[in-house]
Amino acid sequence: MPQPPRAVWLRDQGPPRKPRLSRERIVTAAVELLDAEGAEGFSMRRLAARLNAGTMSLYAYVETKEDVLDLALDAVMAEIELDTPDDRSETAEDAAEDSPWRAFLVRQLSQSREVMRRHPWIPALTSARPLLGPNALARSELFYTALNRAGLDGPQLAAAVGTLSYYVNGFVASENVWRTWMNDPEGELELRREAQAHIDQQVGRYPTLSSQAQLEFSDFDAAFTHGLKIILDGIETQLNVARPPRTISEGP
């Protein structure tokens, strides 16, 4: 069975070239093309046309189409601000969370969501390739460090990071698809009301859905924040189980 090519980050890139094009221009154009056409509409031919260049000329800077996708993905990761739990003074919102690591993760994951909304192709790519670029690794290092300092390590740490990543990616992927298909607020509200009424008419068969589904609720911001809070609460519960609080009798 043929082996897939090694990721661009794992290969020797050779000396820099100085012809008319540059890797930076190619990556910038690739991001623009992905924003316009999505991952399914991306091709080296279309990328070359956007650059007014021949398709084969691109291969002086990258070996494969996958290289371009890896580079474009890492480029947009830089839009997520680098910060740590100690980088910012505590705000009222941060104080309400009590834990600096939680406030940090909320900031990072909220920014990740905004970046994925600006570049809807990100979830499809992150699910199919390792994130080994310098921008992605720098942000992953901070993410792991925040949870590790909070008290997680080993399988627990990996599971927590995975759960948070899957939540954000899945939420935004669904949100992007929904907003592409349903961009009329009044039409969306009517559709949600019709769906709720359809379930309510069958309350005997679906009693919990009828009372709890809340299909008329369409606030994606509130839903994202609430779902993230539930996950972080679960992580904090694990931390409390691993390190139960001391009582006064236990001393310092």
C-alpha positions, -999 to +999 in steps of 0.1 A: +000+000+000+015+034-010+024+056+020+010+092+022+036+120+016+053+134+047+038+166+060+054+198+048+066+205+084+086+173+085+106+178+053+137+198+045+125+229+027+158+237+009+173+272+003+148+300-002+139+310-038+135+345-051+116+344-084+084+363-092+062+344-068+069+336-031+055+311-007+039+340+013+020+352-018+009+316-025-004+311+010-022+345+011-039+336-022-047+301-010-065+315+021-085+339-001-094+310-024-104+288+004-126+316+019-143+320-014-147+284-026-141+262+005-118+232+007-140+213-019-135+241-044-097+244-039-073+233-066-038+242-077-052+253-111-076+278-095-049+290-071-025+296-101-053+315-119-057+338-089-020+345-089-019+349-127+007+322-129+011+288-145+000+259-123+034+242-126+052+274-114+037+268-079+056+236-075+089+256-073+077+266-037+056+236-026+056+200-035+019+192-032-015+207-029-015+193+007+015+215+014-005+245+005-035+235+026-012+229+056+005+263+052-028+281+047-043+264+078-013+274+099-014+310+086-050+316+098-042+300+132-021+332+138-054+351+140-059+335+174-042+358+198-013+344+219-019+349+256-017+330+289-037+330+321-013+355+335-012+379+305-042+400+313-055+418+344-086+401+359-119+415+346-153+411+362-161+383+337-128+365+346-134+369+383-168+352+379-151+321+366-128+320+397-101+300+378-076+318+356-072+287+334-109+287+327-109+324+317-079+317+294-096+288+277-128+307+272-109+335+255-089+311+233-118+289+223-141+319+217-114+334+194-111+300+177-148+300+170-145+335+155-116+325+133-135+294+121-165+316+113-143+339+092-127+309+075-155+282+074-131+256+057-110+252+089-130+224+106-128+202+075-091+206+073-083+202+110-101+169+111-079+154+084-044+165+092-020+170+121-015+206+132+023+208+132+028+243+119+045+269+142+014+290+148-007+259+156+019+244+179+025+277+198-012+279+206-014+242+215+015+246+239-003+274+257-035+253+258-018+222+272+002+244+297-030+260+311-047+226+317-015+210+330-009+238+355-046+234+366-037+198+375-043+176+345-016+154+329-013+122+309-045+107+295-067+131+314-050+161+298-051+146+263-088+138+268-097+173+280-079+189+251-096+166+227-130+172+241-127+209+240-113+208+204-140+185+192-167+207+208-155+239+192-149+223+158-182+205+157-202+234+170-187+258+144-190+234+116-227+230+123-232+267+128-215+275+095-236+251+076-268+263+092-259+300+086-251+292+049-284+275+044-306+297+067-296+334+065-331+348+069-339+355+106-376+356+101-376+325+080-355+307+106-378+317+134-408+304+115-391+271+107-382+266+143-418+274+154-431+249+129-407+222+141-416+228+177-454+227+169-448+194+150-433+178+181-459+194+204-486+177+184-471+144+192-464+151+229-476+117+239-448+101+219-422+127+225-429+142+260-394+152+269-386+167+234-418+187+236-410+202+270-372+204+267-360+207+231-364+245+229-364+245+191-373+282+190-340+290+207-316+303+180-289+322+200-257+305+188-235+328+210-254+318+242-255+281+232-218+280+226-210+297+259-233+275+278-220+243+262-184+253+269-193+261+305-207+226+309-175+210+296-153+232+318-174+224+348-168+187+341-130+193+339-131+213+371-150+184+388-122+160+377-097+184+392-116+185+425-118+147+426-081+144+420-072+171+445-099+173+471-099+206+490-082+207+524-102+212+556-091+235+584-081+205+605-056+193+578-034+224+583-013+241+556 
